[in-house]
Amino acid sequence: MAPRRKEKYKLPVPLPEGKVLDDMDGNQWTLGKMIGSGGFGLIYLAFSTNKPNKDARHVIKVEYQENGPLFSELKFYQRAAKREYIKKWIEQRKLDYLGVPIFYGFGLTNFKGRSYRFMVMERLGIDLQQKLSDQKGTFQKSTVLQLGIRVLDILEYIHENEYVHGDIKAANLLLGYTNPDRVYLADYGLCYRYCPNGNHKQYQENPRKGHNGTIEFTSLDAHKGVAPSRRSDVEILGYCMLRWLCGKLPWDANLEDPLAVQTAKTNLLDELPQSVLSWASGSSCCELAQFLVCVHNLAYEEKPDYQKLKKILNPNGVPLGLLEFSSKAQSVHVCTPTLPKAVSHSRPVDPSLLPCGS
């Protein structure tokens, strides 16, 4: 009998440890212990039956077949993030790595009369939210800027493949399991194909869909119910970096009121660069002020200048080293600004006119 609609998005009944799953390519995977759950699915450690290893290097995500997020994530990997595509991109762009998790396979399995969809991925380490908690809510400025550059590399890749992520945040950024000095953007279950077959979605506000996403970081377009675009992703990244550096955002006290958050973000962006410079110790946020100026000047369908954004975050072109997380949290003086009402600039601010302090 078909499941009732109200059960559609329930977490699935856990599969037993040791169950063997056959993917669509004929590979077999043995389920290890369950290590997480979220959204509509479960996550297990996994072992290839062909190459047994006591230390699991893979995970398997499972959900009921009729659920949507894992299906959407699977489509993203099949269309845009196959291993050979990523390898070619890394070679063409001369990158040391690209922080998109490796996809190994997928399939269907049955348990207790229900059909499950599963997807096999590389195992990753802890997320940045845990790192933030360990460091009293902030990262060192050099770490924040390097994280921004690494995420820009990822965003450029997925944007060129017709997708936007839409939910960039510390909880979705994971360090590598075998290489914890690298960062990966995970969770593509809610990603959006903004430009199917080269046709960009049109700008259209829809109040019924307003305020989607993680309220602290979501873009102004999302607050207005506009479908996400490339500028949404880089705007979200700007808010994330501001939070990682300062430990909080100007609208944190109003998270229960989406309209107040939207207004505060509008004020912040319309009063750039001073709004950001005054938020935390003046020039200590200069790069982020420049970054957000560039983002705010983007048109809805415009392609971000990723190289320019990365240069803002690394003006001296210093080669990126290993990601480092200090055991001592830095102290950043955060002001409580009284932001004026939103006022649109008569002309865009040129970020090159914002010299950064040392």
VENPE-V842827 format. One record per residue. N is the residue number from 0. PHI is phi in whole degrees, -180 to 180 (NA if undefined). D_LAST is the distance of its C-alpha to the last C-alpha in Angstrom with 2 decimals. Layout:
BEGIN
N | PHI | D_LAST
N | PHI | D_LAST
END
This chain:
BEGIN
0 | NA | 66.90
1 | -66 | 63.70
2 | -65 | 61.14
3 | -69 | 61.05
4 | -59 | 58.23
5 | -67 | 56.87
6 | -90 | 56.25
7 | -55 | 54.23
8 | -108 | 50.78
9 | -76 | 51.66
10 | -61 | 50.09
11 | -72 | 52.54
12 | -62 | 54.82
13 | -59 | 53.10
14 | -81 | 54.46
15 | -74 | 55.90
16 | -60 | 53.99
17 | 96 | 55.59
18 | -65 | 56.55
19 | -99 | 56.39
20 | -112 | 55.01
21 | -104 | 55.88
22 | -85 | 53.36
23 | -69 | 54.41
24 | -96 | 53.93
25 | 88 | 56.35
26 | -85 | 53.85
27 | -111 | 54.50
28 | -133 | 52.03
29 | -101 | 52.83
30 | -72 | 51.20
31 | -96 | 49.58
32 | -76 | 48.59
33 | -76 | 47.04
34 | -117 | 43.36
35 | -175 | 42.42
36 | -151 | 43.58
37 | -179 | 42.01
38 | 64 | 42.83
39 | -125 | 46.23
40 | -139 | 46.22
41 | -120 | 46.16
42 | -126 | 44.25
43 | -123 | 45.97
44 | -67 | 45.22
45 | -143 | 47.27
46 | -128 | 48.93
47 | -72 | 50.31
48 | -70 | 53.99
49 | -80 | 53.83
50 | -132 | 51.05
51 | -62 | 51.29
52 | -146 | 48.33
53 | -60 | 48.20
54 | -97 | 44.48
55 | -60 | 44.30
56 | -110 | 41.88
57 | -132 | 42.87
58 | -129 | 43.19
59 | -124 | 45.68
60 | -96 | 45.15
61 | -131 | 48.43
62 | -153 | 49.62
63 | -60 | 52.96
64 | -58 | 53.79
65 | -79 | 54.12
66 | -71 | 50.57
67 | -107 | 47.93
68 | -58 | 44.37
69 | -68 | 45.13
70 | -62 | 47.15
71 | -64 | 44.25
72 | -64 | 41.89
73 | -61 | 44.54
74 | -62 | 44.86
75 | -60 | 41.14
76 | -66 | 41.29
77 | -68 | 44.51
78 | -83 | 43.35
79 | -125 | 39.73
80 | -136 | 38.68
81 | -68 | 41.37
82 | -56 | 40.32
83 | -68 | 41.29
84 | -66 | 39.21
85 | -65 | 36.05
86 | -60 | 36.78
87 | -64 | 37.28
88 | -63 | 34.04
89 | -60 | 32.05
90 | -67 | 33.81
91 | -65 | 33.39
92 | -91 | 29.65
93 | 56 | 29.11
94 | -92 | 27.50
95 | -80 | 27.78
96 | -167 | 29.09
97 | -128 | 29.40
98 | -82 | 29.24
99 | -110 | 32.60
100 | -59 | 35.19
101 | -82 | 38.24
102 | -100 | 41.49
103 | -111 | 44.69
104 | 167 | 47.58
105 | -154 | 49.34
106 | 179 | 52.81
107 | -124 | 55.15
108 | -146 | 57.00
109 | -120 | 59.48
110 | -157 | 59.83
111 | 51 | 62.33
112 | 78 | 63.34
113 | -117 | 59.88
114 | -95 | 58.00
115 | -116 | 54.39
116 | -98 | 51.77
117 | -136 | 49.43
118 | -140 | 46.46
119 | -101 | 45.29
120 | -130 | 41.57
121 | -69 | 39.47
122 | -79 | 38.58
123 | -114 | 34.99
124 | -94 | 33.37
125 | -76 | 31.87
126 | -92 | 29.96
127 | -69 | 26.43
128 | -64 | 28.00
129 | -65 | 29.42
130 | -64 | 26.10
131 | -61 | 24.57
132 | -61 | 27.56
133 | -68 | 27.04
134 | -111 | 23.46
135 | 58 | 24.29
136 | 92 | 23.20
137 | -136 | 19.55
138 | -116 | 17.68
139 | -63 | 14.38
140 | -57 | 11.63
141 | -61 | 12.03
142 | -69 | 15.72
143 | -59 | 15.68
144 | -66 | 14.07
145 | -68 | 16.54
146 | -60 | 19.33
147 | -59 | 18.72
148 | -65 | 19.08
149 | -64 | 22.16
150 | -69 | 23.73
151 | -60 | 23.26
152 | -57 | 25.22
153 | -65 | 27.92
154 | -63 | 28.08
155 | -59 | 28.47
156 | -64 | 31.34
157 | -70 | 33.18
158 | -66 | 32.73
159 | -67 | 34.25
160 | -106 | 37.10
161 | 78 | 37.86
162 | -121 | 36.44
163 | -122 | 33.75
164 | -83 | 32.98
165 | 85 | 32.64
166 | -145 | 31.77
167 | -73 | 28.39
168 | -168 | 27.43
169 | -59 | 26.66
170 | -68 | 30.42
171 | -101 | 30.94
172 | -111 | 28.25
173 | -116 | 29.79
174 | -80 | 28.81
175 | -65 | 31.23
176 | -77 | 34.25
177 | -94 | 34.54
178 | -135 | 30.88
179 | -69 | 28.81
180 | -91 | 25.52
181 | -114 | 26.31
182 | -121 | 26.30
183 | -128 | 29.17
184 | -91 | 29.89
185 | -113 | 33.39
186 | 65 | 36.08
187 | -104 | 37.22
188 | -67 | 40.27
189 | -115 | 39.09
190 | -68 | 37.38
191 | -131 | 38.68
192 | -87 | 40.03
193 | -78 | 38.57
194 | -141 | 40.01
195 | -62 | 43.33
196 | 55 | 44.81
197 | 82 | 42.24
198 | -106 | 43.16
199 | -68 | 40.26
200 | -61 | 41.27
201 | -85 | 41.66
202 | -71 | 39.73
203 | -154 | 42.03
204 | -79 | 41.36
205 | -142 | 43.54
206 | -56 | 43.31
207 | -67 | 45.45
208 | -107 | 42.71
209 | -70 | 39.88
210 | 70 | 37.11
211 | -70 | 37.55
212 | 102 | 35.05
213 | -79 | 32.93
214 | -56 | 32.60
215 | -62 | 29.02
216 | -114 | 27.61
217 | -61 | 30.37
218 | -80 | 29.82
219 | -62 | 31.19
220 | -58 | 33.75
221 | -65 | 34.99
222 | -60 | 35.34
223 | -90 | 37.61
224 | 80 | 39.60
225 | -87 | 38.42
226 | -59 | 38.56
227 | -66 | 35.16
228 | -135 | 33.63
229 | -61 | 30.63
230 | -67 | 28.49
231 | -61 | 29.51
232 | -62 | 28.05
233 | -73 | 24.59
234 | -66 | 24.63
235 | -59 | 25.64
236 | -60 | 22.85
237 | -60 | 20.32
238 | -64 | 22.00
239 | -61 | 22.05
240 | -63 | 18.33
241 | -63 | 17.87
242 | -65 | 20.53
243 | -64 | 19.19
244 | -79 | 15.80
245 | -98 | 17.40
246 | 90 | 20.86
247 | -161 | 22.73
248 | -120 | 23.17
249 | -60 | 24.38
250 | -105 | 27.87
251 | -59 | 28.45
252 | -77 | 31.11
253 | -120 | 33.14
254 | -66 | 33.55
255 | -82 | 37.32
256 | -124 | 37.29
257 | -56 | 36.21
258 | -66 | 36.62
259 | -66 | 34.30
260 | -64 | 31.64
261 | -59 | 32.24
262 | -64 | 31.94
263 | -65 | 28.67
264 | -67 | 27.16
265 | -60 | 28.62
266 | -61 | 27.10
267 | -59 | 23.61
268 | -72 | 23.84
269 | -74 | 25.65
270 | -106 | 23.19
271 | -66 | 20.06
272 | -88 | 17.25
273 | -62 | 17.64
274 | -60 | 19.50
275 | -80 | 16.73
276 | -61 | 13.96
277 | -83 | 16.46
278 | -72 | 17.49
279 | -147 | 14.64
280 | 52 | 12.37
281 | 57 | 11.32
282 | -70 | 7.96
283 | -66 | 8.12
284 | -110 | 10.81
285 | -60 | 9.72
286 | -62 | 10.80
287 | -70 | 13.89
288 | -63 | 14.70
289 | -61 | 14.75
290 | -58 | 16.75
291 | -70 | 19.22
292 | -61 | 19.71
293 | -61 | 20.86
294 | -64 | 23.01
295 | -67 | 24.55
296 | -82 | 25.58
297 | -73 | 27.58
298 | -80 | 31.36
299 | -57 | 33.42
300 | -95 | 34.74
301 | -76 | 31.77
302 | -81 | 30.28
303 | -63 | 26.50
304 | -87 | 24.58
305 | -63 | 23.39
306 | -66 | 21.74
307 | -65 | 19.72
308 | -63 | 18.71
309 | -68 | 17.73
310 | -67 | 15.69
311 | -60 | 13.74
312 | -79 | 13.05
313 | -141 | 12.45
314 | -62 | 11.41
315 | -91 | 11.63
316 | 64 | 14.93
317 | -68 | 14.59
318 | -57 | 18.07
319 | -72 | 18.42
320 | -98 | 19.72
321 | -76 | 21.73
322 | -66 | 20.83
323 | -126 | 20.13
324 | -121 | 20.76
325 | -65 | 19.86
326 | -77 | 22.84
327 | -111 | 20.79
328 | -72 | 19.55
329 | -78 | 16.20
330 | -108 | 16.52
331 | -115 | 15.02
332 | -76 | 16.41
333 | -109 | 18.38
334 | -86 | 20.11
335 | -109 | 23.54
336 | -76 | 23.50
337 | -104 | 26.70
338 | -75 | 26.27
339 | -72 | 28.68
340 | -63 | 31.32
341 | -59 | 30.50
342 | -133 | 30.36
343 | -79 | 30.13
344 | -70 | 28.03
345 | -72 | 30.34
346 | -146 | 28.12
347 | -64 | 25.31
348 | -77 | 21.73
349 | -85 | 20.10
350 | -65 | 16.81
351 | -69 | 15.84
352 | -88 | 15.76
353 | -112 | 12.82
354 | -67 | 9.66
355 | -89 | 6.56
356 | -78 | 3.76
357 | -78 | 0.00
END
